[in-house]
Amino acid sequence: MEIAELRGPQPMRGEFADAVRAGNVIAAVRPITQRRRVRSERAPHVIIVGAGLAGLCAAYELQGHGCTYTILEAETQHVGGRVRTARFSDGSYGELGAMRIPEQHALARKYVKDEFNLPTRAFVTSSEAAFYLGRGRRVRIGRVKRQVAAGQPDSLRQAYRLNACEAQRSPAELWDRAVLSHIRALAADERCELRDSNVFKTRRLIELDRFSLRRLIELSGLSNEAIEYLLAISGLRTLQHSAVTELLREELCGIWSNPGFYEIVGGMELLPKAFLHRLRSKPRMGCEVIDFQQDQHPNRVAAIYRHRTRPHKHEREEADFLICTIPLPVLARLEAHRRFSPEKQVAMRDLRYESATKLLIPTTTRFWEKNEGIFGGASYTDLMPGSVYYPSDNVGRDEARMAGPGILAVSDCWGQEARWLGHMRAAERGALMIETLGKTLHAELLQPGTVRHDEVRSWYWDGHPWASGAFAFYMPGQFATLHHHVTAPEGRIYLAGEHCSRMHSWMEGALASAHDAVASILAQAKAAGAVNRSRAFLDA
């Protein structure tokens, strides 16, 4: 983990000089009355706030290094954070949170496939039988691709007033000119910095970080109509005002240029449950952390919390280190946020979290497979529902499964449209989405008996008290100016979660942040042990 300076040097390595400095760091949180130094003869004890993927992974890794830990989770039943699988009466399921894993994500693969041996299958991201829906025109994706390959104007772009030069170029050529050309222009060290660094130092990246995706495309000379066309077929309409470096990083890592995804058979929640099964110390559920304390050397740290069954009684857990995985919008409203540095408080208040509303529509038959020949993939719309994903569990085109029930996942409803939906009652939200899609994309949704209306499920992530947003996705300039303050530890308190990574919105980001926090804690504990042994030698 790269860490910017914050109130003095941070003890990240085991050299004696760094270890001496470690004893002089002044924490930005209020002191503990009883001081106790980490003893060199034992592994440290760590408080982990939150039993999401970052917290569970941190506990698992600490356990593997012989450390002890206490996990405090505010929810009373659910573990896994923003991994949330919904289950239906017929045994089917769908994802209200994380739904797929890129093949390029090494940590996720390590746990899912290597350590836990969870069953997986390919997550189908594209189907030529699915649709683009833009400006009221519904066109099969395969038809658009064939027309483009033949050098013909595709049926969708006819709904947009492209100029003569734009009309002669394929969507891939337009995207390459507007976006991918900026990746090719980066030097080797700039590419490494974009992919691997927690802070931008090179001028080109600092400048790029100031642009939104839409503004960068505008600077390429494309017309507004061409931009609307590109956003419609890319599914990026709701992210167009985000920092372009967020998307360039994903392109650089090959997530979209070389797509390959998989899902966990049985539900994504099997990953946090696998962590939970391996942990010797289970999370304490219903424990809402409200404040932190730390001594000024710092040698001890404590979490102040209240249990759901005893809401008026404040309880305390003390340890050598603390890993806080609380999402920043939640942390910002707790008493604990005032214990951090001014820089980190600004980051908590200002860093942008994307809004998202997800909807699962259970159907009695898979009409999209039987009538349209769509087996996996997604249809992309410029309407409020955003993208509609079809299940990937029948690529073999089994006739019996086609006649059985299925789940349509209305995903990628982000931004202000997600907030509009989120403020509706769940039943109204579901009815609106079904009616919209039935009138524009799949008329079968309006046929009696097709949708199991009493089981429609939706989830508004802004409205969840322990999430307050779907995932961190920065606005222009925020990575260059704020991200290093998010990742910097303060004394013996470390932050983790996908917001502390460079892979926002992905489970890989949460896992990577956990690894970073654990590695830093082990290094700091080793440094503190070196100080103690040196002092013991001098005293003797």
C-alpha positions in Angstrom: 0.0 0.0 0.0 1.3 3.5 -0.9 0.7 5.9 1.9 1.0 9.7 1.8 2.5 11.5 4.8 -0.1 12.3 7.5 1.1 14.0 10.7 4.6 12.5 10.4 6.3 9.4 9.0 4.3 6.1 9.0 6.1 2.9 10.1 5.7 0.8 7.1 8.9 -1.1 7.1 10.9 -3.0 9.8 14.1 -1.0 9.7 15.2 0.2 13.2 15.1 3.8 12.2 11.5 3.5 11.0 10.6 1.6 14.2 11.9 4.4 16.3 9.7 6.9 14.4 6.7 4.6 14.9 6.8 5.4 18.6 6.4 9.1 17.9 3.4 9.3 15.6 0.7 11.4 17.1 -2.8 10.0 16.4 -5.7 12.2 15.4 -8.1 10.5 17.8 -8.7 11.0 21.5 -6.6 9.1 24.0 -7.2 5.9 26.0 -6.9 6.2 29.7 -5.1 2.9 30.2 -2.0 2.6 28.0 -0.5 -0.7 27.1 2.3 -1.3 24.6 2.1 -4.2 22.0 4.3 -6.9 23.4 6.9 -8.3 21.1 6.3 -11.9 22.3 2.8 -12.1 20.9 0.9 -11.5 17.7 -1.3 -8.4 17.8 -5.1 -8.4 18.4 -7.1 -6.5 15.8 -10.6 -5.0 15.9 -12.3 -5.2 12.5 -15.3 -2.9 12.0 -17.7 -4.4 9.5 -18.3 -8.0 8.2 -18.3 -7.1 4.5 -15.9 -8.7 2.1 -13.0 -6.5 3.2 -13.6 -7.3 6.9 -14.0 -11.0 6.4 -10.9 -11.2 4.2 -8.9 -9.2 6.7 -9.9 -11.5 9.5 -9.0 -14.6 7.4 -5.6 -13.3 6.5 -4.9 -12.2 10.1 -5.9 -15.6 11.3 -3.4 -17.1 8.8 -0.6 -15.0 10.3 -1.4 -16.1 13.9 -3.2 -12.9 14.9 -6.4 -12.7 16.9 -9.3 -10.4 15.9 -12.8 -9.2 16.9 -15.3 -8.4 14.2 -18.0 -5.9 15.0 -20.9 -5.9 12.6 -23.9 -3.5 12.8 -26.3 -5.8 10.9 -28.1 -8.5 12.9 -28.3 -11.2 10.2 -26.4 -10.3 7.0 -22.7 -10.7 6.4 -21.0 -9.9 3.1 -21.7 -6.1 2.9 -22.7 -5.3 -0.6 -22.7 -8.9 -1.7 -26.4 -9.7 -1.3 -28.2 -12.7 -2.9 -32.0 -12.7 -3.0 -33.7 -16.1 -2.9 -37.2 -17.0 -4.2 -39.8 -19.5 -3.2 -39.1 -21.8 -6.2 -35.4 -22.1 -5.4 -34.2 -19.5 -7.9 -32.0 -16.6 -6.9 -30.7 -13.3 -8.1 -28.1 -10.7 -7.1 -29.0 -7.3 -5.5 -25.4 -6.4 -5.2 -22.2 -7.8 -6.7 -23.1 -10.1 -9.6 -20.0 -11.0 -11.6 -16.2 -11.3 -11.3 -13.7 -10.4 -14.1 -11.2 -13.2 -14.9 -8.4 -10.6 -14.5 -9.1 -10.2 -10.8 -6.4 -12.4 -9.2 -7.4 -12.1 -5.5 -11.1 -13.0 -6.2 -9.9 -16.0 -8.2 -7.5 -17.1 -5.5 -10.4 -17.3 -2.9 -13.3 -18.4 -5.1 -11.5 -21.0 -7.2 -8.3 -22.0 -5.4 -8.9 -21.8 -1.7 -12.7 -22.3 -1.3 -13.3 -24.3 -4.5 -16.7 -22.7 -5.1 -18.6 -23.8 -8.2 -18.5 -21.2 -11.0 -19.8 -20.7 -14.5 -19.2 -18.2 -17.2 -21.2 -14.9 -16.8 -22.4 -14.1 -20.3 -21.9 -10.4 -20.9 -23.1 -10.1 -24.4 -25.7 -11.8 -26.6 -26.3 -10.8 -30.2 -29.9 -11.7 -29.8 -30.3 -9.0 -27.1 -31.2 -5.4 -27.9 -30.1 -1.9 -28.0 -33.0 0.4 -27.1 -32.3 4.1 -27.9 -34.8 6.9 -28.6 -37.6 4.5 -28.9 -35.9 2.3 -31.4 -35.3 -1.4 -30.5 -32.5 -3.1 -32.5 -30.8 -6.4 -32.0 -27.2 -6.1 -31.0 -26.2 -8.7 -33.6 -27.9 -6.7 -36.4 -26.0 -3.6 -35.4 -22.7 -5.5 -35.4 -23.4 -7.1 -38.9 -24.3 -3.7 -40.4 -21.2 -2.1 -39.0 -19.0 -5.0 -40.3 -20.5 -4.5 -43.7 -19.8 -0.8 -43.7 -23.5 0.1 -43.6 -25.2 2.6 -41.4 -26.6 0.6 -38.5 -30.3 0.8 -37.6 -29.7 2.4 -34.2 -27.6 5.3 -35.3 -30.3 6.4 -37.7 -32.1 7.6 -34.6 -29.2 10.0 -34.0 -28.1 13.0 -36.1 -24.5 12.1 -36.7 -22.5 14.2 -39.1 -21.1 12.7 -42.3 -17.7 11.9 -40.9 -19.1 10.3 -37.7 -21.7 8.3 -39.8 -18.8 6.6 -41.7 -17.1 5.3 -38.6 -18.0 2.3 -36.5 -18.8 2.6 -32.8 -15.5 1.0 -32.0 -13.7 3.6 -34.1 -15.5 6.4 -32.4 -14.8 5.0 -29.0 -11.1 4.5 -29.9 -10.7 8.1 -31.1 -12.5 9.6 -28.1 -11.2 7.4 -25.2 -8.8 4.6 -26.0 -6.3 6.9 -27.8 -5.6 8.5 -24.4 -4.4 5.2 -23.0 -2.1 4.7 -25.9 -0.6 8.1 -25.4 0.5 7.2 -21.8 4.1 6.4 -21.3 5.0 3.1 -19.6 5.5 4.7 -16.2 2.2 6.6 -16.5 0.4 3.4 -17.2 1.9 1.8 -14.1 0.9 4.8 -12.0 -2.7 4.8 -13.3 -3.0 1.1 -12.6 -1.0 0.6 -9.4 -0.6 3.9 -7.5 -2.7 5.5 -4.8 -1.6 9.0 -5.8 -1.0 10.6 -9.2 2.3 12.4 -9.5 2.8 12.7 -13.3 1.4 15.8 -15.0 -0.5 14.0 -17.7 -2.5 11.9 -15.2 -3.2 14.8 -12.9 -4.6 16.7 -16.0 -6.6 13.6 -17.2 -8.1 13.2 -13.7 -9.7 16.6 -14.0 -11.9 15.5 -16.9 -15.2 13.6 -16.8 -15.8 10.9 -19.4 -18.2 13.1 -21.3 -15.9 16.1 -21.3 -13.0 14.0 -22.6 -15.2 12.7 -25.4 -16.3 16.2 -26.2 -12.7 17.3 -26.6 -12.2 14.6 -29.2 -14.5 16.6 -31.5 -17.5 14.3 -31.5 -20.9 15.9 -31.7 -23.4 15.7 -28.9 -25.5 13.3 -31.1 -22.5 11.0 -31.5 -21.8 11.1 -27.8 -25.4 10.2 -27.0 -25.2 7.3 -29.5 -21.9 6.0 -27.9 -23.3 6.3 -24.4 -26.5 4.4 -25.4 -24.7 1.4 -26.8 -22.0 1.3 -24.1 -24.3 1.3 -21.1 -22.2 4.2 -19.7 -24.9 7.0 -19.8 -25.2 7.2 -16.1 -21.4 7.3 -15.5 -20.7 10.0 -18.1 -19.9 12.6 -15.5 -17.6 10.5 -13.5 -13.8 11.0 -13.6 -12.5 9.5 -16.8 -9.5 8.0 -14.9 -11.9 5.6 -13.3 -12.9 4.2 -16.6 -9.4 4.4 -18.2 -8.0 2.3 -15.4 -10.6 -0.4 -16.2 -9.8 -0.2 -19.9 -6.1 -0.4 -19.1 -6.6 -3.6 -17.0 -8.5 -5.2 -19.9 -11.8 -5.6 -18.1 -13.8 -4.3 -21.0 -11.4 -4.7 -24.0 -10.9 -8.4 -23.2 -14.0 -9.3 -21.3 -14.3 -12.6 -19.5 -16.5 -12.9 -16.4 -17.8 -15.6 -14.2 -20.3 -16.0 -11.4 -20.6 -18.3 -8.4 -23.2 -21.1 -8.9 -25.6 -20.9 -6.0 -25.2 -17.2 -5.4 -22.4 -14.7 -4.8 -23.1 -14.8 -1.1 -21.3 -18.2 -1.0 -18.0 -16.2 -1.1 -18.6 -14.3 2.2 -20.1 -17.5 3.7 -16.9 -19.4 2.8 -14.8 -16.8 4.6 -17.2 -17.0 7.6 -17.0 -20.8 7.7 -13.2 -20.7 7.9 -13.0 -18.0 10.7 -12.4 -19.3 14.2 -13.8 -16.1 15.7 -17.3 -15.3 14.2 -18.5 -11.7 13.9 -20.4 -10.1 16.8 -23.7 -9.2 15.1 -25.8 -6.1 15.9 -22.8 -4.1 17.2 -23.0 -0.6 15.9 -19.6 1.1 16.3 -20.0 4.8 17.0 -16.6 6.1 18.1 -12.9 5.2 18.2 -10.3 5.9 20.9 -6.5 5.8 20.6 -3.6 6.7 22.8 -1.1 9.2 21.6 2.0 7.0 21.1 -0.1 5.1 19.7 0.0 1.7 21.3 -3.6 0.8 21.9 -6.9 1.5 20.1 -10.5 0.9 21.1 -13.9 0.8 19.4 -16.9 2.2 21.2 -20.2 0.5 20.2 -23.7 -0.2 21.2 -25.5 -3.5 20.7 -29.0 -3.5 19.1 -30.4 -5.2 22.3 -28.8 -2.6 24.5 -29.0 0.7 22.5 -28.5 3.0 25.4 -25.4 1.3 26.8 -22.0 2.1 25.3 -19.6 -0.9 25.2 -15.9 -1.0 24.4 -13.5 -3.3 22.6 -9.8 -2.7 22.9 -7.0 -4.0 20.7 -3.6 -3.3 19.3 -4.9 -2.2 15.9 -8.2 -1.4 14.2 -9.4 -1.9 10.6 -12.4 0.2 9.7 -14.3 -1.0 6.7 -17.4 1.2 7.1 -18.3 3.0 3.8 -17.3 6.6 3.9 -20.9 8.1 3.8 -21.7 6.0 6.9 -18.5 6.8 8.7 -19.0 10.6 8.0 -22.2 10.6 10.1 -20.8 8.8 13.1 -19.1 10.4 16.1 -16.0 8.5 15.1 -15.3 10.6 12.0 -14.2 13.6 14.1 -11.3 11.5 15.4 -9.6 11.6 12.0 -7.4 14.2 10.4 -9.1 17.2 8.6 -7.9 15.8 5.3 -9.6 12.5 5.9 -12.8 14.2 7.1 -12.9 16.2 3.8 -12.5 13.0 1.9 -15.3 11.4 3.9 -17.7 14.2 3.1 -16.7 14.9 -0.5 -15.8 11.5 -2.2 -18.6 10.6 -4.4 -20.5 7.3 -4.0 -22.7 6.1 -6.9 -26.4 5.6 -6.3 -27.9 2.4 -7.5 -31.3 0.7 -7.5 -31.4 -3.0 -8.5 -34.6 -4.9 -9.4 -35.2 -8.6 -9.8 -38.2 -9.7 -11.8 -39.2 -13.4 -11.3 -41.0 -14.8 -14.2 -43.0 -18.1 -14.7 -41.3 -18.8 -18.1 -38.1 -17.7 -19.8 -39.8 -16.0 -22.7 -36.6 -14.2 -23.7 -35.0 -17.6 -24.4 -38.0 -19.3 -26.0 -39.2 -16.3 -28.1 -36.1 -14.2 -28.7 -33.2 -16.7 -28.4 -31.5 -14.7 -25.7 -29.3 -16.9 -23.5 -27.3 -14.6 -21.2 -26.0 -11.2 -21.9 -27.8 -7.9 -21.6 -30.0 -5.4 -23.4 -29.0 -1.8 -23.1 -31.5 1.0 -22.9 -31.5 4.8 -22.5 -34.5 4.5 -20.2 -34.7 4.6 -16.4 -34.1 0.9 -16.0 -30.7 1.1 -17.6 -29.5 -2.4 -18.5 -31.5 -5.7 -18.3 -29.4 -8.8 -17.7 -30.5 -12.3 -18.6 -29.5 -15.4 -16.6 -26.4 -17.2 -17.8 -27.4 -20.6 -16.5 -28.9 -22.0 -19.7 -26.3 -21.5 -22.4 -26.9 -25.2 -23.3 -30.4 -24.2 -24.3 -32.1 -26.9 -22.3 -35.8 -27.0 -23.4 -37.1 -27.9 -19.9 -35.3 -25.0 -18.3 -36.6 -22.7 -21.0 -40.1 -23.6 -20.1 -39.4 -23.1 -16.4 -39.1 -19.9 -14.2 -36.4 -17.3 -14.5 -35.1 -14.0 -13.1 -34.6 -10.8 -15.1 -32.1 -8.5 -13.4 -32.7 -4.8 -14.0 -29.2 -3.5 -13.2 -27.1 -0.5 -13.9 -29.9 1.8 -12.8 -27.5 4.4 -11.4 -27.3 8.1 -10.6 -30.2 10.4 -10.2 -32.6 7.9 -11.8 -31.7 5.4 -9.1 -32.5 8.0 -6.5 -35.9 8.8 -8.2 -36.8 5.1 -8.0 -35.3 4.7 -4.5 -37.7 7.3 -3.1 -40.7 5.3 -4.3 -42.3 2.5 -2.4 -41.0 -0.9 -3.4 -44.3 -2.0 -5.0 -44.6 1.2 -7.0 -40.9 0.9 -8.0 -41.4 -2.6 -9.3 -44.6 -1.8 -11.1 -43.1 1.2 -12.9 -40.0 -0.7 -14.1 -42.1 -3.7 -15.4 -44.5 -1.4 -17.2 -41.6 0.6 -18.8 -39.8 -2.5 -20.0 -43.1 -4.2 -21.1 -44.0 -1.2 -23.3 -40.6 -0.8 -24.9 -38.4 -4.0 -24.6 -40.4 -7.2 -23.8 -44.2 -7.0 -24.2 -44.4 -10.4 -22.5 -43.9 -8.7 -19.2 -47.4 -7.2 -19.5 -49.1 -10.5 -20.2 -51.1 -11.9 -17.2 -49.3 -14.6 -15.3 -45.8 -13.9 -16.7 -44.5 -12.0 -13.7 -44.7 -13.2 -10.2 -45.5 -9.7 -8.9 -45.7 -10.7 -5.2 -42.0 -11.8 -5.4 -40.5 -8.9 -7.3 -37.5 -7.7 -5.3 -35.7 -4.4 -5.4 -32.9 -2.8 -3.4 -32.0 0.9 -3.1 -28.4 1.1 -1.9 -28.5 4.7 -0.9 -31.3 3.8 1.5 -29.4 1.1 3.3 -28.2 2.5 6.6 -24.9 0.7 6.5 -24.1 1.4 2.9 -25.5 4.8 2.0 -24.4 4.2 -1.6 -23.6 1.4 -4.0 -19.9 2.0 -4.4 -17.2 4.7 -4.6 -16.8 6.2 -8.1 -14.9 9.4 -8.1 -15.8 12.7 -9.7 -13.2 14.6 -11.7 -10.1 15.6 -9.7 -11.0 13.5 -6.6 -8.5 10.7 -7.1 -5.6 13.0 -7.6 -6.5 15.2 -4.6 -8.3 13.0 -2.1 -7.6 9.3 -2.6 -4.2 9.2 -0.8 -5.9 10.7 2.3 -8.4 7.9 2.3 -5.8 5.2 2.2 -3.4 6.7 4.7 -3.5 5.1 8.2 -3.7 7.2 11.3 -1.7 5.7 14.1 -3.1 2.2 14.5 -6.3 2.8 12.6 -6.5 1.5 9.0 -9.3 2.0 6.6 -10.3 -0.8 4.2 -13.1 -1.5 1.6 -13.4 -1.0 -2.1 -13.2 2.8 -1.6 -9.6 2.3 -0.3 -8.6 0.5 -3.5 -8.1 1.4 -7.2 -10.8 -1.0 -8.2 -14.0 0.8 -7.3 -17.3 -1.1 -7.5 -15.5 -4.5 -7.7 -15.2 -7.2 -5.0 -11.5 -7.3 -6.0 -11.1 -3.8 -4.6 -12.5 -4.9 -1.2 -10.2 -7.9 -1.1 -7.1 -5.9 -2.2 -7.7 -3.3 0.5 -7.9 -6.0 3.2 -4.6 -7.4 2.1 -3.0 -3.9 2.2 -4.4 -3.2 5.7 -3.2 -6.6 7.0 0.3 -6.2 5.5 0.7 -2.7 7.0 -0.5 -3.9 10.4 2.0 -6.8 10.4 4.8 -4.4 9.4 3.9 -1.9 12.1 3.6 -4.7 14.7 7.1 -5.9 13.7 8.4 -2.4 13.9 6.9 -1.9 17.4 8.5 -5.2 18.4 11.9 -4.0 17.2 11.5 -0.9 19.4 10.6 -3.0 22.5 13.5 -5.3 22.0 16.0 -2.4 21.5 14.8 -0.7 24.6 15.0 -3.9 26.6 18.6 -4.3 25.4 19.5 -0.7 26.4 17.8 -1.1 29.8 19.8 -4.2 30.5 
